[in-house]
């Protein structure tokens, strides 16, 4: 598959699924938390804990949006 087709398919998937963006944000935030925890400093650990809370909020929002989308599409 060519890169142009891949990008086009990804864009159409993101437009068609409302919760996907939030789930991708969750993944980015969790990876950021991992990076911060590797730092082994108190400030980085504190920031990672706060960032993890926001990450799980974005995951919850994404899952709820996906579920609503699924229910509406089913009808």
N, CA, C and O atoms as a Tripos MOL2 file, in Angstrom:
@<TRIPOS>MOLECULE
protein
  300   299    75     0     0
PROTEIN
NO_CHARGES

@<TRIPOS>ATOM
      1 N           0.8550   -1.1750    0.0000 N.3       1 UNK1
      2 CA          0.0000    0.0000    0.0000 C.3       1 UNK1
      3 C           0.9010    1.2390    0.0000 C.2       1 UNK1
      4 O           1.8720    1.3220    0.7520 O.2       1 UNK1
      5 N           0.5620    2.1700   -0.8390 N.am      2 UNK2
      6 CA          1.3790    3.3740   -0.9470 C.3       2 UNK2
      7 C           1.1070    4.3100    0.2320 C.2       2 UNK2
      8 O           0.0310    4.2550    0.8290 O.2       2 UNK2
      9 N           2.0670    5.1610    0.5690 N.am      3 UNK3
     10 CA          1.8860    6.0910    1.6840 C.3       3 UNK3
     11 C           0.6970    7.0420    1.4840 C.2       3 UNK3
     12 O           0.0150    7.3970    2.4450 O.2       3 UNK3
     13 N           0.4540    7.4520    0.2360 N.am      4 UNK4
     14 CA         -0.6630    8.3580   -0.0250 C.3       4 UNK4
     15 C          -1.9950    7.6820    0.2800 C.2       4 UNK4
     16 O          -2.8920    8.3010    0.8520 O.2       4 UNK4
     17 N          -2.1230    6.4170   -0.1010 N.am      5 UNK5
     18 CA         -3.3590    5.6740    0.1850 C.3       5 UNK5
     19 C          -3.5220    5.4650    1.6910 C.2       5 UNK5
     20 O          -4.6320    5.5260    2.2210 O.2       5 UNK5
     21 N          -2.4120    5.2210    2.3640 N.am      6 UNK6
     22 CA         -2.4540    5.0120    3.8030 C.3       6 UNK6
     23 C          -2.9190    6.2670    4.5330 C.2       6 UNK6
     24 O          -3.7610    6.1930    5.4280 O.2       6 UNK6
     25 N          -2.3710    7.4180    4.1500 N.am      7 UNK7
     26 CA         -2.7560    8.6920    4.7620 C.3       7 UNK7
     27 C          -4.2190    9.0000    4.4610 C.2       7 UNK7
     28 O          -4.9560    9.4460    5.3410 O.2       7 UNK7
     29 N          -4.6370    8.7640    3.2300 N.am      8 UNK8
     30 CA         -6.0290    9.0150    2.8400 C.3       8 UNK8
     31 C          -6.9790    8.1170    3.6250 C.2       8 UNK8
     32 O          -8.0240    8.5730    4.0880 O.2       8 UNK8
     33 N          -6.6250    6.8550    3.7750 N.am      9 UNK9
     34 CA         -7.4490    5.9260    4.5460 C.3       9 UNK9
     35 C          -7.5150    6.3050    6.0130 C.2       9 UNK9
     36 O          -8.5680    6.1940    6.6390 O.2       9 UNK9
     37 N          -6.3900    6.7530    6.5650 N.am     10 UNK10
     38 CA         -6.3590    7.1710    7.9630 C.3      10 UNK10
     39 C          -7.2270    8.3980    8.1890 C.2      10 UNK10
     40 O          -7.9470    8.4760    9.1840 O.2      10 UNK10
     41 N          -7.1620    9.3590    7.2700 N.am     11 UNK11
     42 CA         -7.9860   10.5650    7.3940 C.3      11 UNK11
     43 C          -9.4660   10.2230    7.3300 C.2      11 UNK11
     44 O         -10.2580   10.7630    8.1020 O.2      11 UNK11
     45 N          -9.8450    9.3410    6.4300 N.am     12 UNK12
     46 CA        -11.2630    8.9790    6.3260 C.3      12 UNK12
     47 C         -11.7090    8.2050    7.5600 C.2      12 UNK12
     48 O         -12.8490    8.3540    8.0000 O.2      12 UNK12
     49 N         -10.8260    7.3770    8.1290 N.am     13 UNK13
     50 CA        -11.1690    6.6430    9.3490 C.3      13 UNK13
     51 C         -11.3620    7.6000   10.5230 C.2      13 UNK13
     52 O         -12.2820    7.4280   11.3230 O.2      13 UNK13
     53 N         -10.4970    8.6040   10.6260 N.am     14 UNK14
     54 CA        -10.6170    9.5690   11.7160 C.3      14 UNK14
     55 C         -11.8940   10.3950   11.5920 C.2      14 UNK14
     56 O         -12.5050   10.7440   12.6010 O.2      14 UNK14
     57 N         -12.2960   10.7060   10.3730 N.am     15 UNK15
     58 CA        -13.5280   11.4720   10.1750 C.3      15 UNK15
     59 C         -14.7550   10.6220   10.4600 C.2      15 UNK15
     60 O         -15.7620   11.1370   10.9470 O.2      15 UNK15
     61 N         -14.6860    9.3350   10.1670 N.am     16 UNK16
     62 CA        -15.8390    8.4580   10.3330 C.3      16 UNK16
     63 C         -16.0490    7.9670   11.7470 C.2      16 UNK16
     64 O         -17.1600    7.5670   12.0960 O.2      16 UNK16
     65 N         -15.0240    7.9850   12.5670 N.am     17 UNK17
     66 CA        -15.1240    7.4810   13.9360 C.3      17 UNK17
     67 C         -14.8170    8.6200   14.9060 C.2      17 UNK17
     68 O         -13.6630    9.0320   15.0240 O.2      17 UNK17
     69 N         -15.8240    9.1290   15.5970 N.am     18 UNK18
     70 CA        -15.6170   10.3060   16.4410 C.3      18 UNK18
     71 C         -14.7050   10.0820   17.6470 C.2      18 UNK18
     72 O         -14.0610   11.0250   18.1070 O.2      18 UNK18
     73 N         -14.6380    8.8820   18.1570 N.am     19 UNK19
     74 CA        -13.8330    8.6400   19.3480 C.3      19 UNK19
     75 C         -12.3870    8.2960   19.0750 C.2      19 UNK19
     76 O         -11.5670    8.2720   19.9920 O.2      19 UNK19
     77 N         -12.0700    8.0320   17.8280 N.am     20 UNK20
     78 CA        -10.7170    7.5940   17.4870 C.3      20 UNK20
     79 C          -9.6640    8.6300   17.8410 C.2      20 UNK20
     80 O          -8.5830    8.2870   18.3200 O.2      20 UNK20
     81 N          -9.9790    9.8900   17.6050 N.am     21 UNK21
     82 CA         -9.0160   10.9510   17.9110 C.3      21 UNK21
     83 C          -8.6780   10.9550   19.4060 C.2      21 UNK21
     84 O          -7.5130   11.0820   19.7830 O.2      21 UNK21
     85 N          -9.6930   10.8170   20.2460 N.am     22 UNK22
     86 CA         -9.4520   10.8120   21.6880 C.3      22 UNK22
     87 C          -8.6280    9.5970   22.1040 C.2      22 UNK22
     88 O          -7.7850    9.6970   22.9950 O.2      22 UNK22
     89 N          -8.8630    8.4590   21.4690 N.am     23 UNK23
     90 CA         -8.0980    7.2570   21.8030 C.3      23 UNK23
     91 C          -6.6440    7.4170   21.3670 C.2      23 UNK23
     92 O          -5.7390    6.9520   22.0610 O.2      23 UNK23
     93 N          -6.4110    8.0610   20.2420 N.am     24 UNK24
     94 CA         -5.0320    8.3370   19.8240 C.3      24 UNK24
     95 C          -4.3500    9.3200   20.7810 C.2      24 UNK24
     96 O          -3.1690    9.1660   21.0910 O.2      24 UNK24
     97 N          -5.1000   10.3370   21.2510 N.am     25 UNK25
     98 CA         -4.5550   11.2670   22.2450 C.3      25 UNK25
     99 C          -4.1710   10.5100   23.5170 C.2      25 UNK25
    100 O          -3.1390   10.7880   24.1280 O.2      25 UNK25
    101 N          -5.0150    9.5520   23.9070 N.am     26 UNK26
    102 CA         -4.7110    8.7360   25.0830 C.3      26 UNK26
    103 C          -3.3720    8.0240   24.9150 C.2      26 UNK26
    104 O          -2.5420    8.0260   25.8240 O.2      26 UNK26
    105 N          -3.1700    7.4240   23.7590 N.am     27 UNK27
    106 CA         -1.9220    6.6960   23.5220 C.3      27 UNK27
    107 C          -0.7050    7.6190   23.5750 C.2      27 UNK27
    108 O           0.3370    7.2630   24.1250 O.2      27 UNK27
    109 N          -0.8540    8.7980   23.0010 N.am     28 UNK28
    110 CA          0.2500    9.7720   23.0280 C.3      28 UNK28
    111 C           0.5460   10.2060   24.4620 C.2      28 UNK28
    112 O           1.7080   10.3090   24.8560 O.2      28 UNK28
    113 N          -0.5090   10.4600   25.2410 N.am     29 UNK29
    114 CA         -0.3080   10.8850   26.6260 C.3      29 UNK29
    115 C           0.3210    9.7830   27.4770 C.2      29 UNK29
    116 O           1.1750   10.0640   28.3180 O.2      29 UNK29
    117 N          -0.0890    8.5430   27.2680 N.am     30 UNK30
    118 CA          0.4930    7.4340   28.0430 C.3      30 UNK30
    119 C           1.9710    7.2470   27.6920 C.2      30 UNK30
    120 O           2.7900    6.9840   28.5720 O.2      30 UNK30
    121 N           2.3060    7.3810   26.4260 N.am     31 UNK31
    122 CA          3.7230    7.2830   26.0380 C.3      31 UNK31
    123 C           4.5170    8.4240   26.6670 C.2      31 UNK31
    124 O           5.6660    8.2350   27.0680 O.2      31 UNK31
    125 N           3.9100    9.6040   26.7530 N.am     32 UNK32
    126 CA          4.5710   10.7310   27.4230 C.3      32 UNK32
    127 C           4.7830   10.4250   28.9030 C.2      32 UNK32
    128 O           5.8160   10.7790   29.4710 O.2      32 UNK32
    129 N           3.8200    9.7760   29.5160 N.am     33 UNK33
    130 CA          3.9670    9.3910   30.9310 C.3      33 UNK33
    131 C           5.1320    8.4280   31.1230 C.2      33 UNK33
    132 O           5.8950    8.5460   32.0810 O.2      33 UNK33
    133 N           5.2590    7.4870   30.2170 N.am     34 UNK34
    134 CA          6.3640    6.5300   30.3040 C.3      34 UNK34
    135 C           7.7000    7.2660   30.2290 C.2      34 UNK34
    136 O           8.6170    6.9940   31.0040 O.2      34 UNK34
    137 N           7.7940    8.2000   29.2870 N.am     35 UNK35
    138 CA          9.0270    8.9770   29.1550 C.3      35 UNK35
    139 C           9.3270    9.7490   30.4410 C.2      35 UNK35
    140 O          10.4700    9.7960   30.8930 O.2      35 UNK35
    141 N           8.2880   10.3530   31.0240 N.am     36 UNK36
    142 CA          8.4990   11.1260   32.2610 C.3      36 UNK36
    143 C           8.9050   10.2290   33.4210 C.2      36 UNK36
    144 O           9.7310   10.6190   34.2470 O.2      36 UNK36
    145 N           8.3390    9.0430   33.4900 N.am     37 UNK37
    146 CA          8.6890    8.1360   34.5950 C.3      37 UNK37
    147 C          10.1130    7.6140   34.4760 C.2      37 UNK37
    148 O          10.7300    7.2660   35.4830 O.2      37 UNK37
    149 N          10.6360    7.5560   33.2740 N.am     38 UNK38
    150 CA         12.0230    7.1220   33.0820 C.3      38 UNK38
    151 C          12.9970    8.1460   33.6590 C.2      38 UNK38
    152 O          14.1220    7.7940   34.0150 O.2      38 UNK38
    153 N          12.5810    9.4020   33.7550 N.am     39 UNK39
    154 CA         13.4510   10.4750   34.2280 C.3      39 UNK39
    155 C          13.8770   10.3160   35.6880 C.2      39 UNK39
    156 O          14.9310   10.8180   36.0770 O.2      39 UNK39
    157 N          13.0730    9.6240   36.4980 N.am     40 UNK40
    158 CA         13.3860    9.3540   37.9060 C.3      40 UNK40
    159 C          13.5520   10.6140   38.7580 C.2      40 UNK40
    160 O          14.3400   10.6210   39.7030 O.2      40 UNK40
    161 N          12.8250   11.6650   38.4350 N.am     41 UNK41
    162 CA         12.8240   12.8440   39.2950 C.3      41 UNK41
    163 C          11.4290   13.0080   39.8880 C.2      41 UNK41
    164 O          10.4400   12.5520   39.3160 O.2      41 UNK41
    165 N          11.3680   13.6550   41.0230 N.am     42 UNK42
    166 CA         10.0950   13.8430   41.7080 C.3      42 UNK42
    167 C           9.1340   14.6990   40.8780 C.2      42 UNK42
    168 O           7.9380   14.4140   40.8150 O.2      42 UNK42
    169 N           9.6560   15.7350   40.2500 N.am     43 UNK43
    170 CA          8.8080   16.6150   39.4380 C.3      43 UNK43
    171 C           8.2410   15.8660   38.2310 C.2      43 UNK43
    172 O           7.0660   16.0140   37.8950 O.2      43 UNK43
    173 N           9.0790   15.0700   37.5890 N.am     44 UNK44
    174 CA          8.6360   14.3140   36.4200 C.3      44 UNK44
    175 C           7.5980   13.2710   36.8200 C.2      44 UNK44
    176 O           6.6310   13.0430   36.0930 O.2      44 UNK44
    177 N           7.7970   12.6400   37.9710 N.am     45 UNK45
    178 CA          6.8380   11.6390   38.4360 C.3      45 UNK45
    179 C           5.4920   12.2930   38.7590 C.2      45 UNK45
    180 O           4.4380   11.7470   38.4340 O.2      45 UNK45
    181 N           5.5320   13.4410   39.3860 N.am     46 UNK46
    182 CA          4.3020   14.1620   39.7060 C.3      46 UNK46
    183 C           3.5580   14.5750   38.4350 C.2      46 UNK46
    184 O           2.3360   14.4530   38.3560 O.2      46 UNK46
    185 N           4.3010   15.0620   37.4470 N.am     47 UNK47
    186 CA          3.6910   15.4490   36.1810 C.3      47 UNK47
    187 C           3.1240   14.2310   35.4550 C.2      47 UNK47
    188 O           2.0560   14.3130   34.8480 O.2      47 UNK47
    189 N           3.8240   13.1150   35.5120 N.am     48 UNK48
    190 CA          3.3540   11.8920   34.8600 C.3      48 UNK48
    191 C           2.0430   11.4120   35.4800 C.2      48 UNK48
    192 O           1.1560   10.9440   34.7660 O.2      48 UNK48
    193 N           1.9150   11.5240   36.7970 N.am     49 UNK49
    194 CA          0.6740   11.1140   37.4640 C.3      49 UNK49
    195 C          -0.4930   11.9870   37.0280 C.2      49 UNK49
    196 O          -1.5870   11.4840   36.7710 O.2      49 UNK49
    197 N          -0.2650   13.2970   36.9420 N.am     50 UNK50
    198 CA         -1.3280   14.2050   36.5010 C.3      50 UNK50
    199 C          -1.6770   13.9620   35.0290 C.2      50 UNK50
    200 O          -2.8470   13.9850   34.6480 O.2      50 UNK50
    201 N          -0.6620   13.7320   34.2200 N.am     51 UNK51
    202 CA         -0.8790   13.4780   32.8070 C.3      51 UNK51
    203 C          -1.6430   12.1650   32.5940 C.2      51 UNK51
    204 O          -2.4620   12.0630   31.6800 O.2      51 UNK51
    205 N          -1.3780   11.1800   33.4250 N.am     52 UNK52
    206 CA         -2.0820    9.8960   33.3210 C.3      52 UNK52
    207 C          -3.5690   10.0630   33.6050 C.2      52 UNK52
    208 O          -4.3980    9.3950   32.9870 O.2      52 UNK52
    209 N          -3.9110   10.9450   34.5300 N.am     53 UNK53
    210 CA         -5.3300   11.2030   34.8180 C.3      53 UNK53
    211 C          -6.0170   11.7810   33.5940 C.2      53 UNK53
    212 O          -7.1110   11.3460   33.2350 O.2      53 UNK53
    213 N          -5.3870   12.7600   32.9490 N.am     54 UNK54
    214 CA         -5.9650   13.3310   31.7260 C.3      54 UNK54
    215 C          -6.0270   12.2930   30.6080 C.2      54 UNK54
    216 O          -6.9630   12.2840   29.8080 O.2      54 UNK54
    217 N          -5.0270   11.4250   30.5610 N.am     55 UNK55
    218 CA         -5.0180   10.3830   29.5310 C.3      55 UNK55
    219 C          -6.2220    9.4660   29.6910 C.2      55 UNK55
    220 O          -6.8750    9.1250   28.7050 O.2      55 UNK55
    221 N          -6.5180    9.0680   30.9130 N.am     56 UNK56
    222 CA         -7.6560    8.1710   31.1100 C.3      56 UNK56
    223 C          -8.9800    8.8810   30.8680 C.2      56 UNK56
    224 O          -9.9490    8.2440   30.4530 O.2      56 UNK56
    225 N          -9.0430   10.1810   31.1180 N.am     57 UNK57
    226 CA        -10.2510   10.9330   30.7510 C.3      57 UNK57
    227 C         -10.4480   10.9120   29.2430 C.2      57 UNK57
    228 O         -11.5650   10.7120   28.7660 O.2      57 UNK57
    229 N          -9.3800   11.1150   28.4950 N.am     58 UNK58
    230 CA         -9.5160   11.1050   27.0380 C.3      58 UNK58
    231 C          -9.9040    9.7140   26.5380 C.2      58 UNK58
    232 O         -10.6630    9.5860   25.5770 O.2      58 UNK58
    233 N          -9.3850    8.6790   27.1880 N.am     59 UNK59
    234 CA         -9.7660    7.3190   26.8100 C.3      59 UNK59
    235 C         -11.2500    7.0890   27.0770 C.2      59 UNK59
    236 O         -11.9560    6.5310   26.2370 O.2      59 UNK59
    237 N         -11.7210    7.5160   28.2400 N.am     60 UNK60
    238 CA        -13.1390    7.3370   28.5730 C.3      60 UNK60
    239 C         -14.0280    8.0900   27.5850 C.2      60 UNK60
    240 O         -15.0400    7.5550   27.1330 O.2      60 UNK60
    241 N         -13.6630    9.3110   27.2500 N.am     61 UNK61
    242 CA        -14.4400   10.0900   26.2840 C.3      61 UNK61
    243 C         -14.4460    9.3830   24.9270 C.2      61 UNK61
    244 O         -15.4900    9.2760   24.2840 O.2      61 UNK61
    245 N         -13.2930    8.9100   24.5010 N.am     62 UNK62
    246 CA        -13.1940    8.2130   23.2190 C.3      62 UNK62
    247 C         -14.0320    6.9530   23.1670 C.2      62 UNK62
    248 O         -14.6880    6.6840   22.1600 O.2      62 UNK62
    249 N         -14.0190    6.1790   24.2380 N.am     63 UNK63
    250 CA        -14.7990    4.9390   24.2690 C.3      63 UNK63
    251 C         -16.2950    5.2480   24.2640 C.2      63 UNK63
    252 O         -17.0590    4.5810   23.5670 O.2      63 UNK63
    253 N         -16.7150    6.2420   25.0280 N.am     64 UNK64
    254 CA        -18.1300    6.6220   25.0430 C.3      64 UNK64
    255 C         -18.5670    7.0970   23.6570 C.2      64 UNK64
    256 O         -19.6310    6.7080   23.1760 O.2      64 UNK64
    257 N         -17.7610    7.9260   23.0190 N.am     65 UNK65
    258 CA        -18.0970    8.4010   21.6740 C.3      65 UNK65
    259 C         -18.1560    7.2560   20.6690 C.2      65 UNK65
    260 O         -19.0390    7.2280   19.8120 O.2      65 UNK65
    261 N         -17.2360    6.3280   20.7660 N.am     66 UNK66
    262 CA        -17.2590    5.1720   19.8720 C.3      66 UNK66
    263 C         -18.5160    4.3310   20.1150 C.2      66 UNK66
    264 O         -19.1310    3.8470   19.1650 O.2      66 UNK66
    265 N         -18.8900    4.1600   21.3670 N.am     67 UNK67
    266 CA        -20.0770    3.3710   21.6950 C.3      67 UNK67
    267 C         -21.3390    4.0470   21.1570 C.2      67 UNK67
    268 O         -22.2060    3.3830   20.5880 O.2      67 UNK67
    269 N         -21.4410    5.3560   21.3350 N.am     68 UNK68
    270 CA        -22.5950    6.0970   20.8100 C.3      68 UNK68
    271 C         -22.6290    5.9950   19.2880 C.2      68 UNK68
    272 O         -23.6870    5.7820   18.6960 O.2      68 UNK68
    273 N         -21.4760    6.1460   18.6660 N.am     69 UNK69
    274 CA        -21.3960    6.0220   17.2100 C.3      69 UNK69
    275 C         -21.8480    4.6350   16.7570 C.2      69 UNK69
    276 O         -22.5600    4.4990   15.7610 O.2      69 UNK69
    277 N         -21.4320    3.6170   17.4910 N.am     70 UNK70
    278 CA        -21.8250    2.2360   17.1780 C.3      70 UNK70
    279 C         -23.3320    2.0710   17.2920 C.2      70 UNK70
    280 O         -23.9590    1.4740   16.4170 O.2      70 UNK70
    281 N         -23.9180    2.5950   18.3620 N.am     71 UNK71
    282 CA        -25.3580    2.4730   18.5510 C.3      71 UNK71
    283 C         -26.1470    3.2130   17.4750 C.2      71 UNK71
    284 O         -27.1490    2.7010   16.9770 O.2      71 UNK71
    285 N         -25.7020    4.4100   17.1180 N.am     72 UNK72
    286 CA        -26.3980    5.1770   16.0950 C.3      72 UNK72
    287 C         -26.2430    4.5670   14.7080 C.2      72 UNK72
    288 O         -27.1640    4.6270   13.8940 O.2      72 UNK72
    289 N         -25.0930    3.9850   14.4420 N.am     73 UNK73
    290 CA        -24.8500    3.3730   13.1490 C.3      73 UNK73
    291 C         -25.6420    2.0640   13.0190 C.2      73 UNK73
    292 O         -26.0280    1.6720   11.9190 O.2      73 UNK73
    293 N         -25.8740    1.4060   14.1400 N.am     74 UNK74
    294 CA        -26.5970    0.1340   14.1430 C.3      74 UNK74
    295 C         -28.0500    0.3370   13.7270 C.2      74 UNK74
    296 O         -28.6490   -0.5410   13.1060 O.2      74 UNK74
    297 N         -28.6130    1.4840   14.0660 N.am     75 UNK75
    298 CA        -30.0230    1.7580   13.7290 C.3      75 UNK75
    299 C         -30.1450    2.0490   12.3100 C.2      75 UNK75
    300 O         -31.2460    2.3060   11.8250 O.2      75 UNK75
@<TRIPOS>BOND
     1     1     2 1
     2     2     3 1
     3     3     4 2
     4     3     5 am
     5     5     6 1
     6     6     7 1
     7     7     8 2
     8     7     9 am
     9     9    10 1
    10    10    11 1
    11    11    12 2
    12    11    13 am
    13    13    14 1
    14    14    15 1
    15    15    16 2
    16    15    17 am
    17    17    18 1
    18    18    19 1
    19    19    20 2
    20    19    21 am
    21    21    22 1
    22    22    23 1
    23    23    24 2
    24    23    25 am
    25    25    26 1
    26    26    27 1
    27    27    28 2
    28    27    29 am
    29    29    30 1
    30    30    31 1
    31    31    32 2
    32    31    33 am
    33    33    34 1
    34    34    35 1
    35    35    36 2
    36    35    37 am
    37    37    38 1
    38    38    39 1
    39    39    40 2
    40    39    41 am
    41    41    42 1
    42    42    43 1
    43    43    44 2
    44    43    45 am
    45    45    46 1
    46    46    47 1
    47    47    48 2
    48    47    49 am
    49    49    50 1
    50    50    51 1
    51    51    52 2
    52    51    53 am
    53    53    54 1
    54    54    55 1
    55    55    56 2
    56    55    57 am
    57    57    58 1
    58    58    59 1
    59    59    60 2
    60    59    61 am
    61    61    62 1
    62    62    63 1
    63    63    64 2
    64    63    65 am
    65    65    66 1
    66    66    67 1
    67    67    68 2
    68    67    69 am
    69    69    70 1
    70    70    71 1
    71    71    72 2
    72    71    73 am
    73    73    74 1
    74    74    75 1
    75    75    76 2
    76    75    77 am
    77    77    78 1
    78    78    79 1
    79    79    80 2
    80    79    81 am
    81    81    82 1
    82    82    83 1
    83    83    84 2
    84    83    85 am
    85    85    86 1
    86    86    87 1
    87    87    88 2
    88    87    89 am
    89    89    90 1
    90    90    91 1
    91    91    92 2
    92    91    93 am
    93    93    94 1
    94    94    95 1
    95    95    96 2
    96    95    97 am
    97    97    98 1
    98    98    99 1
    99    99   100 2
   100    99   101 am
   101   101   102 1
   102   102   103 1
   103   103   104 2
   104   103   105 am
   105   105   106 1
   106   106   107 1
   107   107   108 2
   108   107   109 am
   109   109   110 1
   110   110   111 1
   111   111   112 2
   112   111   113 am
   113   113   114 1
   114   114   115 1
   115   115   116 2
   116   115   117 am
   117   117   118 1
   118   118   119 1
   119   119   120 2
   120   119   121 am
   121   121   122 1
   122   122   123 1
   123   123   124 2
   124   123   125 am
   125   125   126 1
   126   126   127 1
   127   127   128 2
   128   127   129 am
   129   129   130 1
   130   130   131 1
   131   131   132 2
   132   131   133 am
   133   133   134 1
   134   134   135 1
   135   135   136 2
   136   135   137 am
   137   137   138 1
   138   138   139 1
   139   139   140 2
   140   139   141 am
   141   141   142 1
   142   142   143 1
   143   143   144 2
   144   143   145 am
   145   145   146 1
   146   146   147 1
   147   147   148 2
   148   147   149 am
   149   149   150 1
   150   150   151 1
   151   151   152 2
   152   151   153 am
   153   153   154 1
   154   154   155 1
   155   155   156 2
   156   155   157 am
   157   157   158 1
   158   158   159 1
   159   159   160 2
   160   159   161 am
   161   161   162 1
   162   162   163 1
   163   163   164 2
   164   163   165 am
   165   165   166 1
   166   166   167 1
   167   167   168 2
   168   167   169 am
   169   169   170 1
   170   170   171 1
   171   171   172 2
   172   171   173 am
   173   173   174 1
   174   174   175 1
   175   175   176 2
   176   175   177 am
   177   177   178 1
   178   178   179 1
   179   179   180 2
   180   179   181 am
   181   181   182 1
   182   182   183 1
   183   183   184 2
   184   183   185 am
   185   185   186 1
   186   186   187 1
   187   187   188 2
   188   187   189 am
   189   189   190 1
   190   190   191 1
   191   191   192 2
   192   191   193 am
   193   193   194 1
   194   194   195 1
   195   195   196 2
   196   195   197 am
   197   197   198 1
   198   198   199 1
   199   199   200 2
   200   199   201 am
   201   201   202 1
   202   202   203 1
   203   203   204 2
   204   203   205 am
   205   205   206 1
   206   206   207 1
   207   207   208 2
   208   207   209 am
   209   209   210 1
   210   210   211 1
   211   211   212 2
   212   211   213 am
   213   213   214 1
   214   214   215 1
   215   215   216 2
   216   215   217 am
   217   217   218 1
   218   218   219 1
   219   219   220 2
   220   219   221 am
   221   221   222 1
   222   222   223 1
   223   223   224 2
   224   223   225 am
   225   225   226 1
   226   226   227 1
   227   227   228 2
   228   227   229 am
   229   229   230 1
   230   230   231 1
   231   231   232 2
   232   231   233 am
   233   233   234 1
   234   234   235 1
   235   235   236 2
   236   235   237 am
   237   237   238 1
   238   238   239 1
   239   239   240 2
   240   239   241 am
   241   241   242 1
   242   242   243 1
   243   243   244 2
   244   243   245 am
   245   245   246 1
   246   246   247 1
   247   247   248 2
   248   247   249 am
   249   249   250 1
   250   250   251 1
   251   251   252 2
   252   251   253 am
   253   253   254 1
   254   254   255 1
   255   255   256 2
   256   255   257 am
   257   257   258 1
   258   258   259 1
   259   259   260 2
   260   259   261 am
   261   261   262 1
   262   262   263 1
   263   263   264 2
   264   263   265 am
   265   265   266 1
   266   266   267 1
   267   267   268 2
   268   267   269 am
   269   269   270 1
   270   270   271 1
   271   271   272 2
   272   271   273 am
   273   273   274 1
   274   274   275 1
   275   275   276 2
   276   275   277 am
   277   277   278 1
   278   278   279 1
   279   279   280 2
   280   279   281 am
   281   281   282 1
   282   282   283 1
   283   283   284 2
   284   283   285 am
   285   285   286 1
   286   286   287 1
   287   287   288 2
   288   287   289 am
   289   289   290 1
   290   290   291 1
   291   291   292 2
   292   291   293 am
   293   293   294 1
   294   294   295 1
   295   295   296 2
   296   295   297 am
   297   297   298 1
   298   298   299 1
   299   299   300 2
@<TRIPOS>SUBSTRUCTURE
     1 UNK1         2 RESIDUE 1 A UNK
     2 UNK2         6 RESIDUE 1 A UNK
     3 UNK3        10 RESIDUE 1 A UNK
     4 UNK4        14 RESIDUE 1 A UNK
     5 UNK5        18 RESIDUE 1 A UNK
     6 UNK6        22 RESIDUE 1 A UNK
     7 UNK7        26 RESIDUE 1 A UNK
     8 UNK8        30 RESIDUE 1 A UNK
     9 UNK9        34 RESIDUE 1 A UNK
    10 UNK10       38 RESIDUE 1 A UNK
    11 UNK11       42 RESIDUE 1 A UNK
    12 UNK12       46 RESIDUE 1 A UNK
    13 UNK13       50 RESIDUE 1 A UNK
    14 UNK14       54 RESIDUE 1 A UNK
    15 UNK15       58 RESIDUE 1 A UNK
    16 UNK16       62 RESIDUE 1 A UNK
    17 UNK17       66 RESIDUE 1 A UNK
    18 UNK18       70 RESIDUE 1 A UNK
    19 UNK19       74 RESIDUE 1 A UNK
    20 UNK20       78 RESIDUE 1 A UNK
    21 UNK21       82 RESIDUE 1 A UNK
    22 UNK22       86 RESIDUE 1 A UNK
    23 UNK23       90 RESIDUE 1 A UNK
    24 UNK24       94 RESIDUE 1 A UNK
    25 UNK25       98 RESIDUE 1 A UNK
    26 UNK26      102 RESIDUE 1 A UNK
    27 UNK27      106 RESIDUE 1 A UNK
    28 UNK28      110 RESIDUE 1 A UNK
    29 UNK29      114 RESIDUE 1 A UNK
    30 UNK30      118 RESIDUE 1 A UNK
    31 UNK31      122 RESIDUE 1 A UNK
    32 UNK32      126 RESIDUE 1 A UNK
    33 UNK33      130 RESIDUE 1 A UNK
    34 UNK34      134 RESIDUE 1 A UNK
    35 UNK35      138 RESIDUE 1 A UNK
    36 UNK36      142 RESIDUE 1 A UNK
    37 UNK37      146 RESIDUE 1 A UNK
    38 UNK38      150 RESIDUE 1 A UNK
    39 UNK39      154 RESIDUE 1 A UNK
    40 UNK40      158 RESIDUE 1 A UNK
    41 UNK41      162 RESIDUE 1 A UNK
    42 UNK42      166 RESIDUE 1 A UNK
    43 UNK43      170 RESIDUE 1 A UNK
    44 UNK44      174 RESIDUE 1 A UNK
    45 UNK45      178 RESIDUE 1 A UNK
    46 UNK46      182 RESIDUE 1 A UNK
    47 UNK47      186 RESIDUE 1 A UNK
    48 UNK48      190 RESIDUE 1 A UNK
    49 UNK49      194 RESIDUE 1 A UNK
    50 UNK50      198 RESIDUE 1 A UNK
    51 UNK51      202 RESIDUE 1 A UNK
    52 UNK52      206 RESIDUE 1 A UNK
    53 UNK53      210 RESIDUE 1 A UNK
    54 UNK54      214 RESIDUE 1 A UNK
    55 UNK55      218 RESIDUE 1 A UNK
    56 UNK56      222 RESIDUE 1 A UNK
    57 UNK57      226 RESIDUE 1 A UNK
    58 UNK58      230 RESIDUE 1 A UNK
    59 UNK59      234 RESIDUE 1 A UNK
    60 UNK60      238 RESIDUE 1 A UNK
    61 UNK61      242 RESIDUE 1 A UNK
    62 UNK62      246 RESIDUE 1 A UNK
    63 UNK63      250 RESIDUE 1 A UNK
    64 UNK64      254 RESIDUE 1 A UNK
    65 UNK65      258 RESIDUE 1 A UNK
    66 UNK66      262 RESIDUE 1 A UNK
    67 UNK67      266 RESIDUE 1 A UNK
    68 UNK68      270 RESIDUE 1 A UNK
    69 UNK69      274 RESIDUE 1 A UNK
    70 UNK70      278 RESIDUE 1 A UNK
    71 UNK71      282 RESIDUE 1 A UNK
    72 UNK72      286 RESIDUE 1 A UNK
    73 UNK73      290 RESIDUE 1 A UNK
    74 UNK74      294 RESIDUE 1 A UNK
    75 UNK75      298 RESIDUE 1 A UNK
